Amino acid sequence: MKTVQATDTAVSIWVSREAPPSREQMLRLVRQALAEEGLAPWGSTEAECFAAGEETLIIARPARPKRCAFYFSDLEALLGGALRCPPAGSALYAAGDGYMLAVEPEGVTAALYEFGEPRETGPLWEVHAREQGLCLIREDAVAALGRYFSR
């Protein structure tokens, strides 16, 4: 038995007397629930599955666009990439012997790939880095670097 509630901002599915679905099955159920309500599919989905006995609850929502992170081995490489980006939401972190620049998707340019290395970070990576005291410039890092280092 399935009970489904779907809106454009959330989907909940209660499943009884069935095995918990796999990740792919869960996403398929969410897409199906949106389609049945005549709602547009989400570009990407965050979903959680809670199982207890024969009962399973799935809660899903559209995923927020994730910042893209780039590693730079030194200040020269960082400036080479960052100074060629539009001022978009960004933050700068110390990363061992280099720097990590986290940039909103609309601020990513080819220069970041040319001078840096893209790095996969989890959704809570920036929170963890701030808690560890690794944040060098918390907001608008690209714009700040431009003010400090542009000619």
N, C-alpha and C positions, 0 to 999 in steps of 0.2 A: 504494500500500500504506500502511495506517495501523496504528500500534501505539499503543494507548491504555492509560493507567493513571489511575484516578480514585479519590480518597478524598474525605472530606468537607472536607479542608483543602487539597488540591492536585489538579490535573489536568495530565498531560503527554501530549502527542500528537506522535508522530514520523511525518512524512509523507514518502514517497519518490516520486520521479518525478512530482510535481505542482507546479504553481506555488504560491508562498506565498499563503495566504488573505488576504483583506481583513480589516479589523477586525471587520466584521459577521459574516463567515464564521467567523472565529476564535471569536467569542463563541457563535455557533450550535453549533460543534463542541464547545465546552466544555459548554454546556447539554445537548447530546445525550449526551455522555460521562457526565455526572452522572445523567441520566435512565436510561441503560442500566444503571447500577450501582444503581438504586433510591435514589439520594441526592437530597435536597432541593436545588432550585436556589438559587444565591446571590443575595442582594439586588443586589449589584454585584460586578464582577469586575475584578481587575488581571491583565493578561495581557501576555506578551512573546513575540515571534516571532523566531527566529534561523534565517536561511536561508544555506545554503552549497551551491552547485551545484544538484543536484536534491533535496537533503535539507532538510527544514524541521523545526524543533523548536518546539513551542508549550508554554509553561509558564504555568499560570494558578493563581490563588488567590483566595479571597474578599477583596474590598477592605475595608480597615479604614474605619470611619466617619471622615470627614474633619471637622475642626473648621470651623466657619463663621466667616468673618472679616467684621467691620464697621468701616467708616471713620467717624470722628467728627472734625469740623472744629475743635472746641475742647473744653476741659475740661468746660464746662457741659453740652454735648451728651453727652459720654462718661458723665458721672455720671448724667444723665437716663436713659440706657439701662441702664447697668451696675447701678445701685442698685435696679433693678426686676427683676433676674434672680436665680434661685436660685444658691447657691454650687455651681458645677460646675467642672470642669476648664477653665481659661482662662489666657490670657497677654496682656499688654499690650505694644505696640510703638510706638515713635515712627514717624510716617509723614509725613515732610516737614513740613508746617505743621499736622499734626493727629495723630490716634492711630488705631491699628488694634487692635481687640480680637478675639482668636481664642477662640471658645467651643465647647465640646463640644456636639453636637446637642441633648442633653437639657437644656442650660442656655439655649437660645435662647427668647426671649420676644418678644412684639409690640413691646415698648419698644425693643428693639434696632433694629427697622425704623423705628420712629417717630422716634428721635433720631439714628440713624446710617444709613449706606448699605451694603448688603451688597456685598462685593467677592469676586470669584472669585480664589482663590489656588491655585497649584500645590501638589503634595504636599510639596515641599521648601521652600516659601516661608518657613516658620518657622525652619528650619535656617539658611537664608541670612540672614534678618533677625538671628538671634542672632550669626552669624559677623560681621556688619557692625556689631555693637554697638548695635542698635536696640531690644533687649529692655529694657523698663523694669521689668516685673514678670513673672518667668518662670513662676510657678505660682500657681494660685488667685487670679488678678488681681481677679476680681469680689468675692471675700470680702475681699481686702486693701483694695480701694477702699471697701467698706462700712465697714471698721474705721477707715479714715483720714477719711472724709468724711460718714458718717451722723450724724444729729442725736442 
